[in-house]
Amino acid sequence: MILKVFSSLLLVTLIGQAYALQCYTYECRGESCKDFQESEDKTSYIGTCPSQATGCRHIRGEVTAGHQGEAPPPPVLERRDCWTPGMNGMQADEDTCAEGGGWNEFWSREGKRWDVDIQADQCLCFSNLCNGKDLPSPAGNNVGQIMTISCATAFFVAVMKFY
């Protein structure tokens, strides 16, 4: 009896883990969102994305981190470092900044410093399966999950049949 309960719980857990949808971020191909044809509802772009994508969405840049709890720093900008997705380190190129990467701004006031991380506009592929953000992992990455479910199911059936 204990073995049946254990095998049932094991099967449910393994199936739950195997069906947990893995999502990842994927940039639309092209130089910028302007390279993509705008959809009729004006909310997404038709670009080159993997087959599991629903479309390509323009995401507005926003401040993602920075100094909190005080008024914003005055306009004393010491340095701006730009970066692009997929690069290690920084790239000091403001043209690149505007094309889907982001930048770190270093502000100062009365000896205090702020490091503000700003995300630039991006064009990202999205899928309705991932709550309208990111993409589900390609099917090829889920072979191990399918095998796990198959083995767990076979074990469960054997336990139920012979005990």
Secondary structure, 3 states (H helix, E strand, C coil): CHHHHHHHHHHHHHHHHHHCCCEECCECCCCCHHHCEECCCCCCEECCCCCCCCEEEEECCEEEECCCCCCCCCCCEEEEEEECCCCCCCCCCHHHHCCCCEEEEEEEECCEEEEEEEECCEEEEECHHHCCCCEECCHHHHHHHHHHHHHHHHHHHHHHHHC
